Every structure is written in structure tokens, then in C-alpha cells.
Amino acid sequence: MNEAKTNSQVVAVLGASPKPTRYSNMAVNSLLEHGHTVIPVHPTATEVSGIAVKSCLNQIDRQVDTLTIYVSPERLDKIKPFIIDLKPRRVIFNPGTEEEMLMDELQKQGIEVKQGCTLVMLKTGQF
């Protein structure tokens, strides 16, 4: 865990839920435990794990190292322009969120794309 803290990142969690049973909520907490700066993004929630929530990606006013996605592919179509404008260095598509056209577009924009579980990546040192 200490080596992760030396490589801390700014991580936006798209679809961050205030419900503790949701994987997105668990990811916020695990990212915090690993020393990362977390920006939860959700259209209606106001707080996740004590952190103020952004209702849209276009409200983020800093460079994001990693965007981890926890919304269905159907919802990504409306959000796609905001993801591209955010220009994160990397986007993680968690299981069930994969959207091939968006993944291809991000790669064309020079953004690293990963398919995997953020929680597993954190636990195994692959984040």
C-alpha cells in the first residue's frame, strides 16, 4: 500500500454511488485508502464517502489521471463528449461498462483504455 501512495493519482469515479453496497462506492473508498485524490461524479448524489460530488464531468477543473467508469454503456452515449473533453490520461471500463465505439475513439485521442475491475487492480497492485 505504501508504494501506491508514492504514485498517487487524481481519479474521477463516473457513477460513484453513495450506497455502500455498490462497487463504485467501494472503489471510492479503496482509492482513498490507497492515497489517491478522488472526484466522485454522479448526476444527483451530493456526497460520497464524505467527498462533494460533481454532477457532470465538465465540472472537473483539473487534470484527471484516471477516469474509472461505473455506468452502463447506454448512458455513456450522452456522456461521451464530456469524457473526451476531460482528456484523462487513462480510462478504466469496469465489467459491464464496455462500449467499443467509445473505447476506439478514446484510443484515437491518445487516451489509454483498460478493461478491468478497479477494485481488483487496486488489490493486486496493477492500478
C-alpha positions in Angstrom: 0.0 0.0 0.0 2.9 2.4 0.7 4.2 2.3 -2.9 0.7 3.2 -4.2 0.8 6.3 -2.2 4.0 7.5 -3.8 2.2 7.2 -7.2 -1.0 8.9 -6.1 -3.3 10.0 -8.9 -6.3 12.2 -9.4 -9.1 9.7 -10.1 -12.6 10.6 -11.3 -15.2 7.9 -10.5 -18.1 8.2 -13.0 -21.3 6.8 -11.5 -20.0 7.0 -7.9 -22.8 5.9 -5.6 -23.4 7.0 -2.0 -24.7 3.4 -1.4 -22.0 1.4 0.5 -23.1 -1.9 -1.3 -22.3 -0.5 -4.7 -19.0 -1.4 -6.4 -18.5 2.3 -7.3 -18.7 3.3 -3.6 -16.3 0.5 -2.7 -13.9 1.8 -5.4 -14.1 5.4 -4.0 -13.1 4.1 -0.5 -10.4 1.8 -1.8 -8.9 4.6 -3.9 -8.9 6.8 -0.9 -7.2 4.1 1.2 -4.5 3.8 -1.5 -3.8 7.5 -1.2 -5.4 8.8 -4.4 -7.4 12.0 -4.8 -10.9 11.0 -5.7 -13.5 13.0 -7.6 -16.9 11.3 -7.4 -19.3 12.1 -10.3 -23.0 11.4 -10.1 -25.9 13.4 -11.6 -28.0 13.5 -8.3 -25.8 12.5 -5.3 -24.3 15.3 -3.3 -21.7 13.4 -1.3 -19.9 10.0 -1.5 -17.7 8.9 1.4 -17.5 12.5 2.7 -16.5 14.0 -0.6 -18.6 16.5 -2.5 -19.8 15.1 -5.8 -19.6 16.7 -9.2 -22.9 16.2 -11.1 -21.1 16.2 -14.5 -17.6 15.6 -15.8 -17.5 19.1 -17.2 -17.4 20.5 -13.6 -14.0 19.0 -13.1 -11.4 21.8 -13.4 -8.1 19.8 -13.0 -6.2 17.2 -14.9 -7.5 13.7 -14.3 -5.0 10.8 -14.4 -7.7 8.1 -14.4 -11.4 8.0 -15.1 -13.0 4.8 -13.9 -16.4 4.1 -15.3 -19.4 2.6 -13.3 -22.3 3.5 -15.7 -24.0 1.3 -18.3 -22.9 1.6 -22.0 -26.3 3.0 -22.8 -25.7 6.0 -20.6 -22.2 6.6 -22.0 -23.5 7.8 -25.3 -24.7 11.1 -23.8 -21.6 11.4 -21.7 -19.1 10.6 -24.4 -18.3 14.3 -25.4 -17.6 15.1 -21.7 -15.2 12.1 -21.4 -13.3 13.2 -24.5 -13.1 16.9 -23.4 -11.9 15.8 -19.9 -8.8 14.2 -21.6 -7.9 11.8 -18.8 -4.6 10.0 -19.2 -6.4 6.6 -18.8 -10.0 5.3 -18.8 -10.9 2.1 -17.0 -14.0 0.3 -18.2 -15.2 -1.8 -15.3 -17.1 -5.1 -16.1 -20.4 -4.3 -17.8 -19.5 -0.8 -18.8 -17.5 -1.6 -22.0 -18.6 0.4 -25.1 -16.5 -0.4 -28.1 -17.0 2.8 -30.1 -16.1 5.0 -27.2 -13.1 2.8 -26.4 -11.9 3.2 -30.0 -12.5 6.9 -30.0 -10.5 7.4 -26.8 -7.6 5.4 -28.2 -7.6 7.6 -31.3 -7.4 10.6 -29.0 -4.3 9.1 -27.4 -6.0 8.1 -24.2 -5.1 4.8 -22.6 -8.0 2.4 -22.3 -8.2 -0.5 -19.9 -10.9 -3.1 -19.4 -10.8 -4.4 -15.8 -12.1 -4.1 -12.3 -10.7 -1.1 -10.4 -11.1 -2.9 -7.1 -9.1 -5.9 -8.3 -6.5 -3.6 -9.9 -6.0 -1.8 -6.6 -5.8 -5.0 -4.6 -3.3 -6.6 -6.9 -1.0 -3.6 -7.4 -2.0 -3.2 -11.1 -3.7 0.2 -10.7 
